[in-house]
Structure formats: structure tokens, C-alpha cells
Amino acid sequence: MQDWNPALYLQFEAERTRPAAELAARINHPDAKTFTDLGCGPGNSTALLHNLAPTATITGLDNSPAMLAKAAAALPDCRFEEADIANWQPGVKQDVIFANASLQWIPNHKQVFPHLASQLAARGVLAVQMPDNWQEPTHSLMRQVADELGISRSSREALLTAQEYYDLLAGSGCLVDIWRTTYFHVMPSARAIIEWLSSTGLRPYLNGLDSIQQEAFLERYHQLLQRAYRKQQDGNVLMPFPRLFIVARKST
């Protein structure tokens, strides 16, 4: 798969950073000295952690060299490492493990979440935000177009239920807070929704296609999006975007 595009990802920086800021505000660990940002991307979420604890040791992990280069240039006081976050294990237990819009790309959450909880120091915090839009038209229509055109679907899986995440983390010795928020992003058109998703959800569908196949996919996808997301009275389009938040605090 082609590397991630930081500039494209940051085209909607304010909208993408807002959930990370709301998650960071719920960490509430003033004594934290070690932070790891799993799937740090271009560093917009890592910057929030650095502002929260400027003297702490903050490490951003990602598997994209382009994203890491962008993050390192923006945040020279933080550490950045190329790593597979699915198999990550730190040298020392972490006070805060932060995962903003990254773990939805990782399979086997029934194994991953207890593993992450086990990497926390005493009273450490696992803070997670994941898009919960698997059943939204933005994503169900991707799968529909892929089926119509005979293209392989994305390997991304639907999230577990909130009840399942609670049991996994409570069973790992954590006090767990879970909530779900739906953002209604104001988009100028259905085409803008495609621009948003081209740096994230659409990547697994488009990367294996040639230019003609990509054009056919996006043309059909755009047709369906226009039906699903009707224009508001001012001409804009509202894109509902549900996100699941989890803050799990290690009890000992």
C-alpha cells in the first residue's frame, strides 16, 4: 500500500484534531511522565500531549515514514519511531497510552486491548478514540461500490460493542469510562466527503487500482453519496461522524 499523505490528511486538520483534544482533556493524570501516541500520524495528536505535559517523555509511533517525518519536523522535543502498533511493547510501562483514530485499523481487538492495558504503569491511562462509522453511508457505500465493481473490500473490521470493550478492560484491572459522540461535520459538497476519506477510509480500496479503475470507483461512489447526503438549505452537506471514546485507568 502506498504511504500516507500528510498534506491530504491535514486538509481537515481542525475536524480531525477536535476529537483528539476532547480525549486528551479526559486523561487527568498530572503526575504522568511517559506518554506514547500510537499511530501519531503527522503529529497533530502528539502536539496535544506535548502541550498537556511539556516536560514529559513523549513518543509517537507510526508505520508511515512520511507521517513521522512531518511529525518530527513539527515537534523536535518529542521522539518519533517507526513501529507496528499492533505488536508494540515499550521498554518500560507507560503512564499514558494515547490512540487517536488508529486502533480501528488493527484487527483482533479482543487481544489488542488487554495487551495495551498490560503496558500501563500503576494508575496509568489508556485513552482511545476510534471512528465508529462502519454502518454510516460513507463506509457502507464503499463496500457497495467494491461489490458492484468486483473489487476487494477493505480488511478493516467493525468495532466491538461498548460492552465488550468494557469487559476487556475492566477484566484487565482498569476503571473504564466509555462514551460515544456523533460530530456533524459541515462539508461544502459530497465531493468534499470524498476528499476527506481519500486520505483514510478510501485508501484500501483505491491503492490497488489503476487510474481508470479509480475513476470508475469514485464516480459511482460520488453518485451514491449525493443520494445519501442531501444538501442543506445553505447548500452545504452534513456528514454525521460517530466516534467511540474509551478512557481506562489502571487501578494498581
C-alpha positions as CSV (number, residue, x, y, z in Angstrom):
1,M,0.0,0.0,0.0
2,Q,1.3,3.5,-0.8
3,D,2.5,5.6,2.1
4,W,0.0,8.0,3.8
5,N,-0.2,11.6,2.6
6,P,0.3,14.1,5.5
7,A,-0.9,17.1,3.5
8,L,-4.0,15.3,2.4
9,Y,-4.7,14.1,5.9
10,L,-4.2,17.6,7.3
11,Q,-6.6,19.2,4.8
12,F,-9.3,18.8,7.5
13,E,-6.9,19.3,10.4
14,A,-9.3,21.1,12.7
15,E,-12.0,18.5,12.4
16,R,-9.6,15.6,12.9
17,T,-7.9,17.2,15.9
18,R,-11.1,18.1,17.8
19,P,-11.8,14.5,19.0
20,A,-8.1,14.1,20.0
21,A,-8.3,17.3,22.0
22,E,-11.5,16.1,23.7
23,L,-9.9,12.8,24.5
24,A,-6.7,14.4,25.9
25,A,-8.8,16.6,28.2
26,R,-10.1,13.4,29.9
27,I,-6.7,11.9,30.7
28,N,-6.4,13.6,34.1
29,H,-3.0,12.2,35.1
30,P,-1.0,15.2,36.4
31,D,1.9,13.0,37.5
32,A,2.4,11.3,34.1
33,K,6.0,11.3,32.9
34,T,5.8,8.9,30.0
35,F,3.4,9.1,27.1
36,T,3.1,7.1,23.9
37,D,1.0,8.2,21.0
38,L,0.0,5.1,19.0
39,G,-0.5,6.0,15.3
40,C,0.7,9.5,15.8
41,G,0.3,10.5,12.1
42,P,1.6,14.0,11.3
43,G,1.9,14.8,15.0
44,N,-1.3,16.8,15.5
45,S,-2.4,14.5,18.3
46,T,1.2,14.3,19.7
47,A,1.2,18.1,19.9
48,L,-1.8,18.0,22.3
49,L,0.1,15.6,24.6
50,H,3.2,17.8,24.5
51,N,1.1,20.9,25.4
52,L,-0.5,18.8,28.2
53,A,2.8,17.7,29.7
54,P,5.7,19.7,28.2
55,T,8.3,18.1,30.4
56,A,7.2,14.5,29.9
57,T,8.9,12.0,27.6
58,I,6.5,11.7,24.7
59,T,7.0,9.1,21.9
60,G,5.0,9.0,18.7
61,L,4.7,5.7,16.9
62,D,3.6,5.2,13.3
63,N,4.3,2.9,10.3
64,S,4.3,5.7,7.8
65,P,7.8,7.3,7.2
66,A,6.1,10.4,5.6
67,M,3.9,10.9,8.6
68,L,6.8,10.5,11.0
69,A,8.9,13.0,9.1
70,K,6.2,15.6,9.2
71,A,5.7,15.0,12.9
72,A,9.4,15.1,13.8
73,A,9.8,18.4,11.9
74,A,6.9,20.0,13.8
75,L,7.8,18.6,17.3
76,P,11.6,18.4,17.8
77,D,11.2,17.9,21.5
78,C,9.2,14.6,21.1
79,R,10.5,11.2,20.0
80,F,9.2,9.5,16.9
81,E,9.7,5.9,15.9
82,E,8.6,3.7,13.0
83,A,6.7,0.7,14.5
84,D,3.8,-1.7,14.1
85,I,1.5,-0.6,16.8
86,A,-0.3,-3.9,16.7
87,N,2.8,-5.6,18.2
88,W,4.2,-2.7,20.2
89,Q,5.7,-3.3,23.6
90,P,7.6,-0.5,25.4
91,G,10.8,-0.9,27.3
92,V,9.1,0.5,30.4
93,K,5.5,0.6,31.4
94,Q,3.8,3.8,30.3
95,D,1.8,6.4,32.3
96,V,-0.3,7.3,29.3
97,I,-1.0,5.3,26.1
98,F,-2.9,7.5,23.7
99,A,-4.5,6.2,20.5
100,N,-6.5,8.7,18.5
101,A,-8.1,7.2,15.3
102,S,-5.6,4.5,14.9
103,L,-6.7,1.3,16.5
104,Q,-9.7,0.9,14.1
105,W,-7.0,-0.2,11.6
106,I,-5.8,-3.0,13.9
107,P,-7.6,-6.4,14.0
108,N,-8.1,-8.7,16.9
109,H,-9.2,-6.1,19.5
110,K,-10.0,-8.9,22.0
111,Q,-6.3,-9.5,22.2
112,V,-5.0,-6.0,21.5
113,F,-6.9,-4.1,24.2
114,P,-5.8,-6.3,27.2
115,H,-2.3,-6.2,25.7
116,L,-2.3,-2.4,25.8
117,A,-3.7,-2.4,29.3
118,S,-0.8,-4.6,30.4
119,Q,1.7,-2.0,29.1
120,L,0.4,0.6,31.6
121,A,2.2,1.6,34.8
122,A,0.2,1.7,38.0
123,R,-2.6,4.3,37.7
124,G,-1.7,4.6,34.0
125,V,-4.3,5.7,31.5
126,L,-5.2,4.1,28.1
127,A,-7.0,6.8,26.1
128,V,-8.6,5.7,22.9
129,Q,-10.8,7.3,20.2
130,M,-12.0,5.3,17.2
131,P,-14.3,6.2,14.3
132,D,-17.5,4.2,14.8
133,N,-18.8,4.8,11.3
134,W,-18.8,1.3,9.9
135,Q,-22.5,1.4,9.2
136,E,-22.6,5.1,8.1
137,P,-23.3,5.6,4.3
138,T,-19.7,6.9,3.9
139,H,-18.4,3.4,4.6
140,S,-21.3,1.1,3.7
141,L,-21.4,2.7,0.2
142,M,-17.6,2.0,-0.2
143,R,-18.4,-1.7,0.3
144,Q,-21.3,-1.5,-2.1
145,V,-19.2,0.0,-4.9
146,A,-16.5,-2.5,-4.3
147,D,-19.0,-5.3,-4.7
148,E,-20.5,-3.8,-7.8
149,L,-17.1,-3.4,-9.5
150,G,-15.7,-6.7,-8.3
151,I,-13.0,-5.0,-6.1
152,S,-11.8,-6.5,-2.9
153,R,-13.2,-4.9,0.3
154,S,-11.1,-3.2,2.9
155,S,-9.8,-5.6,5.6
156,R,-10.9,-3.2,8.3
157,E,-13.3,-4.7,10.8
158,A,-16.3,-3.3,12.6
159,L,-15.6,-2.2,16.2
160,L,-16.6,-4.3,19.1
161,T,-19.6,-3.2,21.2
162,A,-19.0,-0.8,24.1
163,Q,-20.0,-3.6,26.4
164,E,-17.2,-5.8,25.0
165,Y,-14.6,-3.1,25.4
166,Y,-15.7,-2.5,28.9
167,D,-15.4,-6.2,29.9
168,L,-12.0,-6.5,28.2
169,L,-10.5,-3.5,30.1
170,A,-12.3,-4.0,33.4
171,G,-11.0,-7.6,33.3
172,S,-7.5,-6.2,32.8
173,G,-7.7,-4.3,36.1
174,C,-8.9,-0.9,34.7
175,L,-11.6,1.6,35.7
176,V,-13.4,2.3,32.5
177,D,-15.2,5.3,31.1
178,I,-16.8,4.9,27.6
179,W,-18.9,7.3,25.6
180,R,-19.9,7.9,22.0
181,T,-20.1,11.2,20.3
182,T,-21.5,12.0,16.8
183,Y,-20.0,15.0,15.1
184,F,-21.9,16.6,12.3
185,H,-19.2,18.0,10.0
186,V,-20.2,20.8,7.7
187,M,-19.0,19.9,4.2
188,P,-19.4,22.1,1.1
189,S,-20.4,19.1,-1.1
190,A,-20.5,15.3,-1.4
191,R,-17.2,15.7,-3.3
192,A,-15.6,17.1,-0.2
193,I,-16.6,14.0,1.7
194,I,-14.5,12.0,-0.8
195,E,-11.6,14.4,-0.3
196,W,-11.9,13.8,3.5
197,L,-12.0,10.0,3.0
198,S,-9.3,9.7,0.3
199,S,-6.6,10.0,3.0
200,T,-8.2,7.4,5.3
201,G,-11.1,5.1,4.6
202,L,-10.8,5.0,0.8
203,R,-7.1,4.2,0.7
204,P,-7.5,0.4,0.9
205,Y,-10.0,0.4,-1.9
206,L,-8.1,2.8,-4.3
207,N,-4.5,1.9,-3.8
208,G,-4.7,-1.4,-5.8
209,L,-6.5,0.2,-8.7
210,D,-5.2,1.8,-11.9
211,S,-6.3,5.3,-12.8
212,I,-9.2,4.2,-14.9
213,Q,-10.5,1.8,-12.2
214,Q,-10.1,4.6,-9.6
215,E,-12.1,7.0,-11.7
216,A,-14.9,4.4,-12.1
217,F,-14.9,3.7,-8.4
218,L,-15.0,7.4,-7.4
219,E,-17.7,8.3,-10.0
220,R,-20.0,5.6,-8.7
221,Y,-19.3,6.4,-5.1
222,H,-20.0,10.1,-5.7
223,Q,-23.3,9.3,-7.2
224,L,-24.3,7.3,-4.2
225,L,-23.0,9.8,-1.7
226,Q,-25.1,12.6,-3.4
227,R,-28.2,10.5,-2.8
228,A,-27.3,9.7,0.8
229,Y,-26.2,13.2,1.9
230,R,-28.7,15.8,0.7
231,K,-27.8,19.5,0.6
232,Q,-28.9,21.7,3.4
233,Q,-30.8,25.0,2.7
234,D,-27.5,26.9,2.5
235,G,-26.0,24.4,0.0
236,N,-23.7,22.6,2.5
237,V,-23.8,18.9,3.4
238,L,-23.8,17.5,6.9
239,M,-21.7,14.4,7.4
240,P,-22.5,12.6,10.6
241,F,-19.3,11.0,12.1
242,P,-19.8,8.8,15.2
243,R,-16.7,8.2,17.3
244,L,-16.2,5.9,20.3
245,F,-14.1,7.2,23.2
246,I,-12.6,5.0,25.9
247,V,-10.5,6.1,29.0
248,A,-9.3,3.1,31.0
249,R,-7.3,3.8,34.2
250,K,-5.2,1.0,35.7
251,S,-6.3,0.6,39.3
252,T,-2.9,-0.5,40.6
